[in-house]
Amino acid sequence: MDKSLQDRVAIVIGAGSGIGRGVAMRLSQEGASVVVADINLEGVSAVAREIVGASGRSFPMRVDVSKPVDTRELVTRVVREMGRLDILVNTAGIVQNKLLLEVTEADWDRVIDVNQKGAAFAIQAAAAQMVKQVPEDVKRAGRSDQSYGKIVSFSSISGRRGREYALAYAASKAAVISITQSAALAFAPYGINVNAISPSVVVTPMWEQNNREKEQAFGIDARKASEEFISRIPLKRPGTVEDMAAAVAFLCSPDSDYITGQTLNVDGGFEMD
């Protein structure tokens, strides 16, 4: 690899397993120092050890993205330890399968707090630090010819249209698309790029949990349902963690300096809007 992220400092939230782990490993391979954060401290501790074992630089932190104070403290510690912050990738998210008439206020709050509020305030905390790092002459000019930060969030194809069995999840992922656009507009004068990724099926522990929940809630054969869904993907396969990590690496690289406010479908062609 060409080490396009050499000397960059990155935070990956949700890095304890699945897509987040893959993203953290890829950014490290590209040369970034990567702080791995998750509510599962044991998981990110293992990922940090793996990165360090491969001659990368990393340390783990526990963070609950549903609590904005946690993400602010995460950024503060990263800057204290690493001196700056150049990249934020937030992969943290939870899924819930319930018929719409059965969704409770507590169900709604749990999903929205992690997926929607968590994304918004993680972006706020990271961007506040990135703005501080922008040279004063750039701030006065109100425009920048280069990037001074990269922020990538994770939406979902469920954020592109409704889901009868996933009201809160679909709503939260639609909100991530809007939050991404709002943040891109707010931070464009500082040369901070804000984008999102929208996956379809990615075989991870979260997807397996999703299938188990569907079986329990609706009595369906989740394996057959997944096979039917995958058959409708033009590329005829599920996405991989590596597919997602590659897209994130691009959006964090200098090659994406003229891209902001976009939600990139990394879904095998399932959504073409």
C-alpha positions as CSV (number, residue, x, y, z in Angstrom):
1,M,0.0,0.0,0.0
2,D,1.1,3.6,-0.7
3,K,0.7,4.8,2.9
4,S,-1.6,7.6,1.8
5,L,-2.6,8.3,5.5
6,Q,1.0,8.5,6.9
7,D,1.2,10.7,9.9
8,R,-2.6,11.0,10.2
9,V,-4.4,10.3,13.5
10,A,-7.7,8.4,13.2
11,I,-10.5,7.4,15.6
12,V,-12.6,4.4,14.6
13,I,-15.7,4.0,16.8
14,G,-17.3,0.6,16.9
15,A,-14.0,-1.0,16.2
16,G,-14.4,-4.0,18.5
17,S,-15.5,-6.3,15.7
18,G,-16.9,-6.6,12.2
19,I,-16.8,-3.5,9.9
20,G,-15.2,-1.3,12.6
21,R,-12.3,-3.7,13.1
22,G,-11.8,-4.0,9.4
23,V,-11.7,-0.3,9.0
24,A,-9.2,0.2,11.8
25,M,-6.9,-2.4,10.3
26,R,-7.1,-0.9,6.9
27,L,-6.4,2.7,8.1
28,S,-3.4,1.4,10.0
29,Q,-2.1,-0.4,6.9
30,E,-2.5,3.0,5.1
31,G,-0.2,4.5,7.6
32,A,-2.5,6.2,10.1
33,S,-2.2,6.0,13.9
34,V,-5.6,4.5,14.9
35,V,-7.4,4.9,18.2
36,V,-10.0,2.0,18.4
37,A,-13.0,2.8,20.5
38,D,-16.1,0.7,21.4
39,I,-18.4,0.0,24.3
40,N,-16.7,-3.4,24.3
41,L,-13.3,-2.6,25.7
42,E,-12.1,-6.2,25.6
43,G,-12.8,-6.3,21.8
44,V,-11.0,-3.0,21.0
45,S,-8.1,-4.0,23.3
46,A,-7.6,-7.1,21.1
47,V,-7.8,-5.0,17.9
48,A,-5.2,-2.5,19.3
49,R,-2.9,-5.4,20.1
50,E,-3.3,-6.7,16.6
51,I,-2.5,-3.4,15.0
52,V,0.6,-2.9,17.3
53,G,1.7,-6.4,16.5
54,A,1.7,-5.5,12.8
55,S,4.0,-2.5,13.6
56,G,1.2,0.0,13.7
57,R,0.3,2.6,16.4
58,S,-2.9,2.2,18.3
59,F,-4.5,2.3,21.7
60,P,-8.1,1.3,22.8
61,M,-10.7,3.3,24.6
62,R,-14.2,2.4,25.9
63,V,-16.9,4.7,24.6
64,D,-20.7,4.7,24.7
65,V,-21.7,6.8,21.7
66,S,-25.2,7.3,23.1
67,K,-23.5,9.6,25.7
68,P,-22.1,12.7,24.0
69,V,-19.8,13.3,27.0
70,D,-18.1,10.0,26.2
71,T,-17.3,11.0,22.6
72,R,-16.0,14.4,23.8
73,E,-13.7,12.8,26.3
74,L,-12.6,10.4,23.7
75,V,-11.5,13.2,21.4
76,T,-9.8,15.1,24.3
77,R,-7.8,12.0,25.3
78,V,-6.7,11.3,21.7
79,V,-5.5,14.9,21.2
80,R,-3.7,14.7,24.5
81,E,-2.0,11.4,23.6
82,M,-1.5,11.9,19.8
83,G,-1.4,15.7,19.5
84,R,-4.1,16.1,16.8
85,L,-7.1,14.4,15.1
86,D,-7.4,14.0,11.3
87,I,-10.0,11.3,10.8
88,L,-13.1,10.1,12.5
89,V,-14.9,6.9,11.3
90,N,-18.1,6.0,13.2
91,T,-19.2,2.4,12.5
92,A,-21.1,2.0,15.8
93,G,-24.7,0.9,15.5
94,I,-27.4,-1.4,16.8
95,V,-30.3,-3.1,14.9
96,Q,-33.7,-4.1,16.2
97,N,-36.4,-6.2,14.5
98,K,-40.0,-5.6,15.7
99,L,-43.3,-5.1,14.0
100,L,-44.2,-1.5,14.0
101,L,-47.3,-1.9,16.2
102,E,-45.1,-3.5,18.9
103,V,-42.3,-0.9,19.0
104,T,-42.1,0.8,22.4
105,E,-40.8,4.2,23.4
106,A,-37.9,2.5,25.1
107,D,-37.1,0.5,21.9
108,W,-37.1,3.7,19.9
109,D,-34.9,5.6,22.3
110,R,-32.3,2.8,22.5
111,V,-31.8,2.7,18.7
112,I,-32.0,6.4,18.1
113,D,-29.6,7.2,20.9
114,V,-26.9,5.0,19.5
115,N,-27.4,5.3,15.7
116,Q,-28.6,8.9,15.3
117,K,-27.7,10.9,18.4
118,G,-24.4,9.0,18.6
119,A,-23.5,9.9,15.0
120,A,-24.4,13.5,15.4
121,F,-22.4,14.2,18.5
122,A,-19.4,12.1,17.4
123,I,-19.2,14.3,14.4
124,Q,-19.6,17.4,16.5
125,A,-16.8,16.4,18.9
126,A,-14.4,15.5,16.1
127,A,-15.2,18.5,14.0
128,A,-14.6,20.9,16.9
129,Q,-11.1,19.6,17.2
130,M,-10.5,19.6,13.4
131,V,-11.6,23.3,13.2
132,K,-9.1,24.2,15.9
133,Q,-6.4,22.7,13.7
134,V,-7.3,24.8,10.6
135,P,-4.8,27.7,10.0
136,E,-6.2,31.1,10.9
137,D,-5.8,32.5,7.4
138,V,-8.0,29.7,6.0
139,K,-10.6,30.4,8.6
140,R,-10.6,34.1,7.7
141,A,-10.9,33.3,4.0
142,G,-13.9,31.0,4.6
143,R,-12.6,28.5,2.1
144,S,-9.9,25.9,1.8
145,D,-8.0,24.4,-1.2
146,Q,-7.1,21.3,0.8
147,S,-8.7,19.0,3.4
148,Y,-8.1,19.6,7.1
149,G,-10.1,16.6,8.2
150,K,-12.1,13.5,7.1
151,I,-15.3,12.3,8.8
152,V,-17.1,9.1,7.7
153,S,-20.3,7.7,9.2
154,F,-22.2,4.6,8.4
155,S,-25.7,4.7,7.2
156,S,-27.4,1.6,5.5
157,I,-29.6,0.8,2.5
158,S,-32.3,0.7,5.2
159,G,-31.9,4.5,5.4
160,R,-32.8,4.8,1.7
161,R,-36.4,3.4,2.2
162,G,-38.7,2.2,5.0
163,R,-38.6,-1.1,6.7
164,E,-41.8,-2.5,8.1
165,Y,-40.0,-4.6,10.7
166,A,-37.2,-2.0,11.6
167,L,-38.9,1.4,12.2
168,A,-36.3,2.9,14.5
169,Y,-33.3,1.4,12.7
170,A,-34.4,2.6,9.2
171,A,-35.3,6.1,10.6
172,S,-31.9,6.4,12.4
173,K,-30.0,5.4,9.2
174,A,-32.0,7.9,7.1
175,A,-31.1,10.5,9.7
176,V,-27.4,9.7,9.3
177,I,-27.7,10.7,5.6
178,S,-29.2,14.1,6.6
179,I,-26.7,14.6,9.4
180,T,-23.9,14.0,7.0
181,Q,-25.2,16.6,4.6
182,S,-25.8,19.2,7.3
183,A,-22.3,18.6,8.7
184,A,-20.7,18.8,5.3
185,L,-22.3,22.2,4.7
186,A,-21.3,23.4,8.2
187,F,-17.6,22.4,7.9
188,A,-16.9,22.9,4.2
189,P,-15.4,26.4,4.8
190,Y,-12.8,24.7,7.0
191,G,-11.9,22.1,4.4
192,I,-13.4,19.3,6.5
193,N,-14.9,16.5,4.4
194,V,-18.0,14.7,5.8
195,N,-19.3,11.7,4.0
196,A,-21.1,8.4,4.8
197,I,-21.2,4.8,3.6
198,S,-24.4,2.9,2.9
199,P,-23.9,-0.9,2.9
200,S,-26.3,-3.7,2.1
201,V,-25.6,-7.2,3.4
202,V,-22.2,-7.5,5.1
203,V,-21.5,-10.8,6.8
204,T,-20.5,-9.7,10.3
205,P,-21.6,-10.7,13.9
206,M,-24.2,-7.9,13.7
207,W,-25.7,-9.5,10.5
208,E,-25.8,-12.9,12.2
209,Q,-27.5,-11.3,15.2
210,N,-30.0,-9.6,12.9
211,N,-30.9,-13.0,11.4
212,R,-31.4,-14.6,14.8
213,E,-33.7,-11.8,15.9
214,K,-35.8,-12.2,12.7
215,E,-36.1,-15.9,13.3
216,Q,-37.2,-15.3,16.9
217,A,-39.5,-12.4,16.2
218,F,-41.2,-13.5,13.0
219,G,-40.6,-17.3,12.8
220,I,-38.9,-17.0,9.4
221,D,-36.0,-18.9,8.0
222,A,-33.4,-16.2,8.1
223,R,-30.9,-18.2,6.0
224,K,-33.4,-18.5,3.1
225,A,-34.4,-14.9,3.5
226,S,-30.8,-13.8,3.3
227,E,-30.2,-16.0,0.2
228,E,-33.3,-14.5,-1.5
229,F,-32.1,-10.9,-0.6
230,I,-28.6,-11.6,-1.9
231,S,-30.1,-13.0,-5.2
232,R,-31.5,-9.5,-5.8
233,I,-28.1,-7.8,-5.5
234,P,-26.8,-7.3,-9.1
235,L,-23.3,-8.5,-8.1
236,K,-24.9,-11.6,-6.6
237,R,-22.9,-11.7,-3.4
238,P,-22.9,-10.1,0.1
239,G,-20.5,-7.3,0.9
240,T,-17.3,-8.0,2.9
241,V,-15.7,-6.1,5.7
242,E,-12.8,-5.5,3.2
243,D,-15.2,-3.9,0.8
244,M,-16.4,-1.5,3.4
245,A,-12.9,-0.7,4.7
246,A,-11.6,0.0,1.1
247,A,-14.4,2.5,0.6
248,V,-13.7,4.2,3.9
249,A,-9.9,4.3,3.1
250,F,-10.8,6.1,-0.1
251,L,-13.0,8.7,1.6
252,C,-10.2,9.3,4.2
253,S,-7.5,9.7,1.5
254,P,-6.4,12.8,-0.4
255,D,-8.1,11.3,-3.5
256,S,-11.5,12.3,-2.0
257,D,-10.6,15.9,-1.1
258,Y,-13.3,17.2,-3.5
259,I,-16.1,14.9,-2.2
260,T,-18.3,16.0,0.7
261,G,-21.9,15.6,1.8
262,Q,-22.2,12.2,0.0
263,T,-23.5,8.9,1.1
264,L,-21.8,6.2,-1.0
265,N,-23.7,3.1,-1.7
266,V,-21.4,0.1,-1.2
267,D,-24.0,-2.4,-1.8
268,G,-23.3,-4.5,-4.9
269,G,-25.6,-2.3,-6.9
270,F,-28.7,-2.9,-4.9
271,E,-29.7,0.8,-4.6
272,M,-29.0,2.9,-7.7
273,D,-30.8,6.2,-6.8
